[in-house]
Amino acid sequence: MPREPRTLTVVGAGYVGLVSAVGLAGLGHSVRLVETGATRLGALRAGRIPIHEAGLQDAFDAAVAAGRLEVAGEIGDEPAILLVCVGTPIDDLGLSDLTQLDSALDAIASRFGPDDILVIRSTLPVGGTRRSIETSGLPTARVFTNPEFLRQGTAVADFAQPSRIVVGRFPDADPEALAAVMSLYDAIDAPRQVVDVEAAEIIKNGANAFLALKLSFTNEIASLC
C-alpha cells in the first residue's frame, strides 16, 4: 500500500481509464471513476466491466467491495488528483481528435481548485498537451502528463509491473504537486523518469510506433515463411 493514500478522480472509463482506476484503487487509493456515457455508466454501476481484459473484472469487484472505487456520472467538488483518460482517436489523415480531451478539460477548469492536480494519461501528439492546457486556462504548475504503456491482454499486469513510470511536467511545476503525482506509484517498483511534457509525448508516441514496427516486422517474417 502507498505511504500516503490519495483521493483520485479518473475521468473516462474506457480502456485506459478503467484499467488505471482499478489499478490505482488496488494500490490503496480512493478512486472516483467518472463516465458520462449512459450505457457504459449503467454497466459499471451494475458491476459489469464493458471490456474484456484478463483479471480486470476480479480486480474491479475487489476494489468496489473494499470501498476504494466509486463509479459516478460527474466530477465531484472535493479536492483531488484528477487523471484524464479520455480517448484521442486518430482520424483518416493521421491526426489526433482532441474533442473529448478539450471537453473534459473545460469541465475540469470550471471547478479546478488550488489544491487540485491534473494528470493527463490520454495519448497526445507532440505539442498537444501544451496546446490543450493553454486553451483551457488551467495552471501549468499543477498539470502533468503520465503516459501509459498498457498492452491489450496483459493490461492489469502491465499496470502493476510497468517497464517504467514516466511523468511529464511544465517548467514552472509545483514541486509538492509533482511529489504527490509520483507518490501514486509508491507501491510499484519500476524505473521513474521525470521529463518535460514534450519529452513525455515523444516517449509515448515512440513506444507506440516501435510496437507497430515490431508487429509489422513479425507479420512480414510470417509471410516469408
C-alpha positions as CSV (number, residue, x, y, z in Angstrom):
1,M,0.0,0.0,0.0
2,P,1.2,3.6,-0.6
3,R,2.7,5.6,2.3
4,E,0.0,8.2,1.7
5,P,-3.2,7.1,0.0
6,R,-4.6,9.8,-2.3
7,T,-8.1,10.8,-3.3
8,L,-8.3,10.5,-7.1
9,T,-10.8,11.2,-9.8
10,V,-10.3,9.3,-13.1
11,V,-12.2,10.9,-16.0
12,G,-13.1,8.4,-18.7
13,A,-13.9,4.7,-18.2
14,G,-12.5,3.5,-21.5
15,Y,-9.7,1.0,-21.8
16,V,-7.0,3.2,-20.2
17,G,-9.3,4.9,-17.7
18,L,-10.9,1.7,-16.4
19,V,-7.6,-0.2,-16.0
20,S,-6.0,2.9,-14.4
21,A,-8.8,3.4,-11.9
22,V,-8.9,-0.3,-10.9
23,G,-5.1,-0.4,-10.7
24,L,-4.9,2.7,-8.5
25,A,-7.6,1.5,-6.2
26,G,-5.7,-1.7,-5.9
27,L,-2.7,0.3,-4.7
28,G,-4.8,1.6,-1.9
29,H,-6.0,5.0,-3.2
30,S,-9.6,6.2,-3.0
31,V,-10.8,6.5,-6.7
32,R,-13.9,8.1,-8.2
33,L,-14.3,6.8,-11.8
34,V,-16.3,9.2,-13.9
35,E,-18.1,8.1,-17.1
36,T,-20.6,10.3,-18.9
37,G,-21.7,7.6,-21.5
38,A,-25.1,6.3,-20.3
39,T,-24.6,2.7,-21.5
40,R,-21.1,2.3,-20.1
41,L,-22.0,4.1,-16.8
42,G,-25.0,1.8,-16.3
43,A,-22.9,-1.3,-16.9
44,L,-20.3,-0.3,-14.4
45,R,-22.8,0.7,-11.8
46,A,-24.3,-2.8,-12.2
47,G,-20.8,-4.3,-11.6
48,R,-20.1,-5.3,-15.2
49,I,-17.0,-4.1,-17.0
50,P,-17.5,-3.2,-20.6
51,I,-14.2,-4.6,-21.9
52,H,-12.5,-8.0,-21.8
53,E,-9.2,-7.9,-20.1
54,A,-7.6,-10.8,-18.1
55,G,-8.1,-10.2,-14.3
56,L,-9.9,-6.9,-14.7
57,Q,-13.3,-8.0,-13.6
58,D,-12.0,-9.6,-10.4
59,A,-9.8,-6.5,-9.6
60,F,-12.8,-4.2,-10.2
61,D,-15.0,-6.3,-7.9
62,A,-12.4,-6.3,-5.2
63,A,-11.9,-2.6,-5.4
64,V,-15.6,-1.8,-5.2
65,A,-16.0,-4.3,-2.3
66,A,-13.2,-2.7,-0.4
67,G,-14.8,0.7,-0.8
68,R,-11.9,2.2,-2.7
69,L,-13.6,2.5,-6.1
70,E,-16.8,4.5,-6.8
71,V,-18.4,4.9,-10.2
72,A,-20.0,8.3,-10.9
73,G,-21.5,10.2,-13.7
74,E,-19.9,13.6,-12.9
75,I,-16.8,15.1,-11.4
76,G,-17.1,15.9,-7.7
77,D,-16.2,19.2,-6.0
78,E,-13.8,17.7,-3.4
79,P,-10.1,18.4,-3.9
80,A,-8.4,15.6,-5.8
81,I,-5.8,14.5,-8.2
82,L,-7.7,14.3,-11.5
83,L,-6.5,11.8,-14.1
84,V,-7.9,12.4,-17.6
85,C,-8.0,9.2,-19.6
86,V,-10.4,10.1,-22.4
87,G,-10.0,8.9,-26.0
88,T,-7.9,10.8,-28.6
89,P,-8.6,8.7,-31.7
90,I,-6.6,9.1,-34.9
91,D,-8.6,10.2,-38.0
92,D,-8.1,9.2,-41.6
93,L,-5.4,11.9,-42.1
94,G,-3.4,10.6,-39.2
95,L,-4.4,13.5,-36.8
96,S,-5.5,13.1,-33.2
97,D,-9.1,14.1,-32.5
98,L,-8.8,16.0,-29.2
99,T,-12.5,16.8,-28.9
100,Q,-13.1,14.5,-25.9
101,L,-10.0,15.9,-24.1
102,D,-11.0,19.5,-24.7
103,S,-14.5,18.8,-23.3
104,A,-13.0,17.1,-20.2
105,L,-10.6,20.0,-19.6
106,D,-13.4,22.5,-19.9
107,A,-15.4,20.6,-17.3
108,I,-12.4,20.4,-15.0
109,A,-11.3,24.1,-15.4
110,S,-14.7,25.3,-14.2
111,R,-14.2,23.6,-10.8
112,F,-10.4,23.3,-10.6
113,G,-9.3,24.5,-7.1
114,P,-5.9,25.5,-5.6
115,D,-5.5,22.0,-4.1
116,D,-6.3,20.1,-7.2
117,I,-3.8,18.4,-9.5
118,L,-4.4,17.4,-13.1
119,V,-2.7,14.4,-14.7
120,I,-3.3,13.7,-18.4
121,R,-2.9,10.0,-19.3
122,S,-4.6,10.3,-22.8
123,T,-2.2,9.8,-25.7
124,L,-1.4,13.2,-27.3
125,P,0.7,14.3,-30.3
126,V,3.8,16.2,-29.5
127,G,2.7,19.7,-28.5
128,G,-0.8,18.5,-27.8
129,T,-0.6,18.9,-24.0
130,R,0.7,22.5,-24.2
131,R,-2.0,23.5,-26.7
132,S,-4.8,21.9,-24.8
133,I,-3.7,23.4,-21.4
134,E,-3.2,26.8,-22.9
135,T,-6.7,26.7,-24.4
136,S,-8.3,25.5,-21.1
137,G,-6.6,28.1,-19.0
138,L,-5.5,25.6,-16.4
139,P,-2.4,26.4,-14.3
140,T,0.6,24.7,-15.8
141,A,2.3,24.5,-12.4
142,R,-0.3,21.9,-11.4
143,V,-0.6,20.0,-14.7
144,F,1.3,16.8,-15.5
145,T,1.3,14.0,-18.1
146,N,1.6,10.4,-17.2
147,P,1.5,8.2,-20.4
148,E,0.5,4.6,-20.1
149,F,2.2,1.6,-21.6
150,L,-0.6,-1.0,-21.3
151,R,-0.9,-3.9,-23.7
152,Q,-4.2,-5.5,-24.6
153,G,-4.5,-8.8,-22.9
154,T,-1.9,-8.0,-20.2
155,A,-3.0,-4.5,-19.1
156,V,-3.7,-5.4,-15.5
157,A,-0.2,-7.0,-15.1
158,D,1.4,-4.1,-17.1
159,F,-0.1,-1.6,-14.7
160,A,1.2,-3.5,-11.6
161,Q,4.6,-4.2,-13.1
162,P,5.3,-1.4,-15.7
163,S,8.6,-1.2,-17.6
164,R,8.9,2.4,-16.5
165,I,6.8,5.3,-15.0
166,V,7.0,8.5,-17.0
167,V,5.8,11.9,-15.7
168,G,5.9,15.0,-17.8
169,R,5.9,18.4,-16.2
170,F,6.0,22.1,-17.3
171,P,9.0,24.3,-16.4
172,D,7.0,26.0,-13.5
173,A,5.8,22.7,-12.0
174,D,4.9,22.9,-8.3
175,P,7.4,20.6,-6.5
176,E,4.8,19.4,-4.0
177,A,2.3,18.7,-6.7
178,L,4.9,16.7,-8.6
179,A,5.8,14.7,-5.5
180,A,2.1,14.0,-5.0
181,V,1.8,12.6,-8.5
182,M,5.0,10.4,-8.1
183,S,3.6,9.1,-4.8
184,L,0.7,7.5,-6.6
185,Y,3.1,4.7,-7.5
186,D,5.0,4.3,-4.2
187,A,3.9,0.7,-4.1
188,I,5.3,-0.1,-7.6
189,D,8.9,-1.0,-8.1
190,A,9.8,0.4,-11.5
191,P,12.2,3.0,-13.0
192,R,10.9,6.6,-12.8
193,Q,11.5,9.3,-15.4
194,V,10.5,13.0,-14.8
195,V,10.8,14.9,-18.1
196,D,9.2,17.9,-19.8
197,V,5.7,17.3,-21.3
198,E,7.0,17.2,-24.9
199,A,9.6,14.6,-24.0
200,A,6.8,12.5,-22.3
201,E,4.8,12.8,-25.6
202,I,7.8,11.7,-27.6
203,I,8.4,8.7,-25.3
204,K,4.7,7.6,-25.6
205,N,4.4,8.1,-29.3
206,G,7.8,6.4,-29.9
207,A,6.8,3.4,-27.9
208,N,3.6,3.1,-29.9
209,A,5.5,3.4,-33.2
210,F,8.1,0.9,-32.2
211,L,5.3,-1.6,-31.2
212,A,3.7,-1.1,-34.6
213,L,7.1,-1.7,-36.2
214,K,7.7,-4.9,-34.3
215,L,4.2,-6.2,-35.3
216,S,4.8,-5.3,-39.0
217,F,8.2,-7.0,-39.0
218,T,6.7,-10.1,-37.3
219,N,3.9,-10.2,-39.9
220,E,6.4,-9.8,-42.8
221,I,8.5,-12.7,-41.5
222,A,5.4,-14.8,-41.2
223,S,4.5,-14.0,-44.8
224,L,8.0,-15.0,-45.9
225,C,7.7,-18.3,-44.0
